[in-house]
Amino acid sequence: MLPAIVILVYLGMFFGGVPRLQVNRTGVALIGAMVLLVSGELTLEEAWQMVDAATVLLLFSMMVLSAQLRLGGFYTWVTRRLASRRFSPIGLLGAVVGVAGGLSAVFTNDIVALAMTPVLVQSCLKRRLSPVPYLLALACAVNVGSAATLVGNPQNILIGQTLGLSFAGYLAVAFLPSLVGLGVVWGVAVMLWKNLLRPGVAPVRPWAMEPGRPFDAWQTAKGLALAGAVMFLFLFTSLPREAVGMGAASIILLSRRFHTREMLGLVDWELLALFCGLFVVNGALMESGLLDEGVAWLKGVGVDPGHAVALFFVSPLLSLAVSNVPATMLLLPVAEGPLAGAVLALSSTLAGNALIIGSVANFIVLEQAARAGIPVTWRQHAALGIPVTLGTLALAGGALWIWASAS
C-alpha cells in the first residue's frame, strides 16, 4: 500500500492537487500522511518522529518576524516609496528587482511576494505603466534573491537545518551568483518588454489605493532591529538557528501594539502543514527501503543523484515536476559531499523560476495579480522564467565549480 500512497501524493504534487476536487498540494500531503496512519503503515509516534521540528519552528519564527514588518506597514511603505521616486520605467524595474531580491534573502520569498504584489500593481496603474513586466520580474527576483541565504525560502531552511550547513559558509558560495542573478532578471525583462516599459501603456482605469496598514516607524524599527540581530547571530555564532528564531519571535509576540491573533493570522499555516505532511510521507518512503532501491537503480544506469554534478541537474528537473519544496525533500536523503547542500539549495531555488509550478512564490504573484484584474499567462511567465533560470543556473554552476576547485 505504501508505494501506491507515495505515488499518488507525488502525482498530486505534479498536478497541483486532485483534479475535480478542491484539494491543493497541502491537502494531498496531509491526506497522504493521514492515510498512512489510518492504514497502520505508521504509528502516531513514528509519524511524529519523522517531522523535523527544528525546521518547522525556524520557518514559523521567520514568518512571525516578517508579520511584525507587515503589520508595521514596512513592505507597503517600501513599495510605494519605490514607485513614487523619479525613476524611469526601466529604472523602476531595476529598483523593484533589487529591493525584492534583497528583502527575500532575509524575510523569505513567499512573504515578500505576498506583501509587495498588490501595492506594486496599484503603483504601476497610477503611473499608467503595464504591471505585467514588473510582476513577472518580482516573481523571479524573490526566488533569485532568496537563494542567497539559508533562510531565504522554505527549502533552504530545510536544507540548512537537515545538513547542518554553516550560514556564513553558504552565504559565501551563494551571495555572488544570487546578486548577479538579479541583474540577469532585470536585463532579460528589459530585453523582452522594452516596448511595455514606458508610461501610457496601461489604460486608464478606476482604481483606489487600499489603505492597508499605515506605516509605523517604531514597529518597523523594532522588526528590522530584531532581523538584524537574528542575521548577526546566524552569521557569527554557533547558536542553533531555530533557537535564535524562536527568541526573536517570542519578543515580537510580547507586543503592546499588535494582538497575538493578528500576528498568527499572518503565519502561512498551510505551508507549515505541507511540510509536516511531506515529512511523514517521505519518512515512510525512506523507512520502507523504496528510496534506496530507486537510488540503486539510478546508479545502475550510470546516474548517481547524490553526486554534486548529477544533483545539480536532477534537482531542477524534479523541481519543475513537483515544485521545489517536495523535490528537496526527496533528494535530501541522497545528497552527499561537502557542497551537496549548496548545490541542492541553489539549483532547486533557481529552477523554480522556469515555470509557474516551480515555486510557490510564482503562484502568489500571479494569483494576486489576477484578483487585481491583471491576468498573466504561463507563456508570459515562461518567456522570462526560462532564460532567467538558464542564466542563473549557469552562474551558480560556475560559482560551485570554483569553490569545488579551491577546496
C-alpha positions in Angstrom: 0.0 0.0 0.0 2.9 2.4 0.8 4.2 2.6 -2.8 0.7 3.5 -4.0 0.3 6.2 -1.4 3.6 7.8 -2.2 3.0 7.7 -6.0 -0.5 9.3 -5.5 1.0 12.0 -3.2 3.6 13.0 -5.8 1.2 12.9 -8.6 -0.8 15.4 -6.6 2.4 17.5 -6.2 2.8 17.4 -10.0 -0.8 18.3 -10.8 -1.1 20.8 -8.0 -3.8 19.0 -6.3 -6.6 16.5 -7.0 -8.4 17.1 -10.3 -12.1 18.0 -9.9 -11.7 18.3 -6.2 -10.9 21.4 -4.1 -7.7 19.8 -2.8 -4.4 21.5 -3.3 -0.8 20.3 -2.7 -1.1 20.8 1.0 -4.3 18.8 1.1 -2.7 16.0 -0.8 0.3 15.8 1.5 -1.9 15.8 4.6 -4.3 13.2 3.2 -1.3 11.0 2.3 0.1 11.3 5.8 -3.3 10.6 7.4 -3.9 7.5 5.2 -0.6 6.1 6.3 -1.7 6.5 9.9 -5.2 5.1 9.4 -3.9 2.2 7.4 -1.5 1.2 10.1 1.6 1.7 7.9 2.8 4.2 10.6 2.1 4.7 14.2 1.4 8.2 15.6 4.7 8.1 17.4 6.6 7.1 14.2 5.0 9.9 12.3 5.7 12.5 14.9 9.4 11.5 15.0 9.6 12.0 11.2 8.6 15.6 11.4 11.8 17.8 11.6 10.6 20.1 14.4 13.6 22.4 14.2 12.9 23.2 10.6 9.3 23.8 11.2 10.0 26.1 14.2 12.6 28.1 12.3 10.2 28.6 9.4 7.4 29.6 11.8 9.7 32.0 13.6 10.8 33.8 10.4 7.1 34.1 9.4 6.4 35.8 12.8 9.4 38.2 12.2 8.0 39.1 8.8 4.5 39.5 10.3 5.9 42.3 12.5 7.0 44.2 9.4 3.8 43.6 7.6 1.7 44.9 10.5 4.1 47.9 10.8 3.4 48.8 7.1 7.0 48.3 6.1 6.5 46.4 2.9 3.8 48.7 1.7 5.9 51.7 2.6 8.9 50.4 0.7 6.9 49.5 -2.5 5.2 52.9 -2.5 8.4 54.8 -2.0 10.0 53.0 -4.9 7.0 53.8 -7.2 7.0 57.5 -6.1 10.7 58.1 -6.9 11.6 59.8 -10.1 12.8 56.6 -11.7 12.4 55.9 -15.4 10.2 52.8 -16.1 13.4 50.8 -16.7 15.0 52.2 -13.5 11.9 51.4 -11.5 12.1 47.8 -12.8 15.7 47.6 -11.6 14.7 49.0 -8.2 11.9 46.6 -7.8 14.2 43.6 -8.6 16.9 44.8 -6.3 14.7 45.6 -3.3 12.6 42.4 -3.7 15.6 40.2 -4.0 17.3 41.8 -1.0 14.3 41.5 1.2 13.7 37.9 0.2 17.2 36.9 1.3 16.2 37.8 4.9 12.4 37.6 5.2 11.7 34.6 2.8 10.5 34.9 -0.8 6.8 33.9 -0.3 6.2 36.6 2.3 7.9 39.3 0.2 5.9 38.3 -2.9 2.6 38.3 -0.9 3.3 41.8 0.6 4.6 43.6 -2.4 2.4 42.4 -5.3 -0.9 44.3 -4.6 0.9 47.6 -3.9 3.1 47.2 -7.0 0.0 46.6 -9.2 -1.6 49.8 -7.8 1.5 51.8 -8.1 2.1 50.8 -11.7 -1.5 51.6 -12.7 -1.2 55.0 -11.0 1.8 55.8 -13.3 -0.1 54.2 -16.3 2.6 51.5 -16.6 1.8 48.0 -17.6 2.1 45.9 -14.4 3.0 42.7 -16.2 6.8 43.2 -16.6 7.1 44.4 -13.0 5.1 41.5 -11.6 7.0 38.8 -13.5 10.3 40.4 -12.6 9.1 40.5 -9.0 8.3 36.8 -9.0 11.7 35.9 -10.5 13.6 38.4 -8.2 12.2 37.0 -4.9 13.3 33.5 -6.0 16.8 34.5 -7.1 17.3 36.8 -4.0 16.1 34.0 -1.7 18.8 31.7 -2.9 21.5 33.8 -1.2 20.8 32.7 2.3 19.7 29.6 4.3 16.5 31.5 5.5 15.5 32.9 2.1 13.0 30.3 1.3 11.4 27.2 2.8 13.6 24.6 1.0 16.8 26.4 2.0 15.7 26.4 5.6 15.1 22.7 5.4 18.5 22.0 3.7 20.4 24.1 6.2 18.8 22.5 9.2 18.9 18.9 7.9 22.6 19.1 6.7 23.8 21.4 9.5 25.2 23.9 7.0 27.2 26.9 8.1 25.1 30.1 7.5 28.2 32.1 6.7 29.7 29.3 4.6 26.7 29.0 2.4 26.4 32.8 2.0 30.0 32.9 0.8 29.1 30.5 -2.0 25.6 31.8 -2.9 25.9 35.5 -2.5 27.6 36.4 -5.8 25.6 34.2 -8.1 22.4 35.5 -6.5 23.5 39.1 -6.7 24.5 38.8 -10.4 21.4 36.7 -11.0 19.2 39.7 -10.0 21.0 41.6 -12.8 20.0 38.8 -15.1 16.4 39.1 -14.2 16.4 42.9 -14.9 18.4 42.5 -18.2 16.2 39.8 -19.6 13.0 41.6 -18.6 14.2 44.8 -20.3 15.1 42.9 -23.5 11.7 41.1 -23.6 9.4 44.1 -22.7 11.2 47.3 -23.6 8.2 48.4 -25.5 6.0 48.0 -22.5 8.4 49.8 -20.1 7.1 53.2 -20.9 4.3 55.5 -19.5 0.9 55.4 -21.0 0.9 51.7 -22.0 -1.6 50.8 -19.3 -5.2 52.0 -19.9 -6.7 54.5 -17.6 -9.0 52.5 -15.2 -10.6 53.4 -11.9 -8.6 52.2 -9.0 -8.2 53.0 -5.4 -5.1 52.6 -3.2 -6.0 50.2 -0.5 -5.4 51.8 2.9 -3.7 48.8 4.2 -1.6 49.2 7.3 -0.3 52.7 8.0 3.4 53.0 8.3 4.6 52.7 11.9 8.2 53.8 12.3 8.6 52.3 15.7 7.2 48.9 14.9 9.2 48.8 11.7 12.4 49.7 13.5 11.6 47.0 16.1 11.2 44.4 13.3 14.3 45.5 11.4 16.4 45.6 14.6 15.4 42.0 15.5 16.0 40.9 11.9 19.5 42.4 12.1 20.2 40.7 15.4 19.0 37.4 14.0 21.2 37.7 10.9 24.2 38.7 13.1 23.7 35.6 15.3 23.3 33.3 12.3 26.5 34.6 10.8 28.8 34.9 13.8 27.7 32.4 16.4 27.1 28.7 16.5 23.8 29.0 18.3 21.0 26.8 16.9 19.2 28.8 14.3 15.8 27.6 15.5 16.6 28.8 19.0 17.6 32.2 17.7 14.5 32.4 15.5 12.2 31.4 18.4 13.8 34.0 20.7 13.1 36.8 18.2 9.5 35.5 17.6 9.0 35.5 21.4 10.0 39.1 21.7 7.7 40.1 18.8 4.7 38.2 20.3 5.2 40.2 23.5 3.6 43.2 21.9 1.5 46.1 23.3 0.5 47.2 19.8 -0.4 44.1 17.9 -2.7 41.3 19.2 -1.3 37.7 19.1 -4.3 36.9 16.8 -3.1 39.4 14.2 0.4 38.1 14.3 -0.6 34.4 14.0 -3.1 35.3 11.3 -0.2 36.3 9.0 1.7 33.0 9.5 1.4 30.7 6.5 -0.1 27.7 8.3 -0.8 26.0 5.0 2.9 25.9 4.1 3.8 24.6 7.6 1.1 21.8 7.2 2.6 21.0 3.8 6.0 20.5 5.4 4.6 18.3 8.1 2.6 16.1 5.7 5.6 15.6 3.4 7.9 14.9 6.3 5.7 11.9 7.2 5.2 10.7 3.6 8.9 10.9 2.8 9.9 9.4 6.2 7.7 6.4 5.4 9.3 6.2 2.0 12.8 6.1 3.5 12.0 3.5 6.1 10.4 1.2 3.5 13.7 1.0 1.6 11.9 2.0 -1.7 14.0 5.2 -1.9 17.2 3.2 -1.6 16.1 0.8 -4.3 15.3 3.7 -6.6 18.8 5.2 -6.0 20.4 1.9 -6.6 18.6 1.5 -9.9 19.7 5.0 -11.0 23.3 4.2 -10.1 23.0 1.0 -12.1 22.2 3.1 -15.2 25.0 5.5 -14.5 23.3 8.3 -12.7 24.3 8.9 -9.1 21.8 11.5 -7.7 24.0 12.1 -4.7 27.0 13.2 -6.7 27.2 17.0 -6.9 27.2 17.2 -10.7 24.2 14.8 -11.1 22.4 16.5 -8.2 22.8 19.9 -9.9 20.9 18.6 -13.0 18.4 16.3 -11.3 17.3 18.8 -8.8 16.0 21.4 -11.3 14.2 18.7 -13.3 12.5 17.3 -10.3 11.7 20.9 -9.0 9.9 21.6 -12.3 7.9 18.4 -12.0 6.7 18.6 -8.4 7.8 22.1 -7.2 11.0 22.8 -5.3 9.9 22.0 -1.7 8.8 18.4 -2.4 11.8 17.9 -4.7 14.2 19.0 -2.0 12.6 16.6 0.5 13.0 13.7 -1.9 16.6 14.5 -2.7 17.9 15.4 0.7 18.5 11.8 1.9 20.8 11.1 -1.1 22.7 14.4 -1.0 26.4 13.7 -0.2 29.6 15.6 -0.1 30.7 19.0 1.2 29.0 21.0 -1.5 25.8 18.9 -1.7 23.8 21.3 0.4 24.8 24.4 -1.6 24.2 22.5 -4.9 20.7 21.4 -3.8 19.7 24.8 -2.4 20.9 26.9 -5.4 19.7 24.5 -8.1 16.2 23.8 -6.6 15.6 27.5 -5.9 16.8 28.9 -9.2 14.9 26.3 -11.2 11.7 27.5 -9.5 11.6 30.4 -12.0 11.3 28.4 -15.2 7.6 27.5 -14.9 4.8 28.6 -12.6 4.7 25.2 -10.9 8.4 25.5 -9.8 7.8 27.8 -6.8 5.0 28.9 -4.5 6.1 32.5 -4.9 5.1 32.3 -8.6 1.6 31.3 -7.7 1.4 34.0 -5.1 2.3 36.8 -7.5 0.1 35.6 -10.4 -3.0 34.8 -8.2 -2.9 38.3 -6.6 -2.4 39.9 -9.9 -5.5 38.1 -11.2 -7.5 39.3 -8.2 -6.5 42.9 -9.2 -7.7 42.3 -12.8 -4.2 41.8 -14.3 -4.1 38.4 -16.0 -0.7 36.9 -16.5 -0.3 33.8 -18.6 2.0 30.9 -18.1 3.6 31.7 -21.5 4.4 35.3 -20.3 5.9 33.8 -17.2 7.9 31.2 -19.1 9.2 33.8 -21.5 11.1 35.5 -18.6 11.5 32.5 -16.3 13.2 30.0 -18.7 16.1 32.3 -19.8 16.4 33.6 -16.2 16.6 30.0 -14.9 19.2 29.0 -17.5 21.3 32.2 -16.9 21.2 31.9 -13.1 21.9 28.2 -13.1 25.0 28.8 -15.2 26.1 31.4 -12.7 25.5 29.1 -9.8 27.3 26.2 -11.6 30.3 28.4 -12.2 30.4 29.5 -8.6 30.1 26.0 -7.3 32.8 24.8 -9.7 35.2 27.5 -8.5 34.5 26.6 -4.8 35.0 22.9 -5.5 38.3 23.6 -7.3 39.5 25.8 -4.5 38.7 23.3 -1.7 
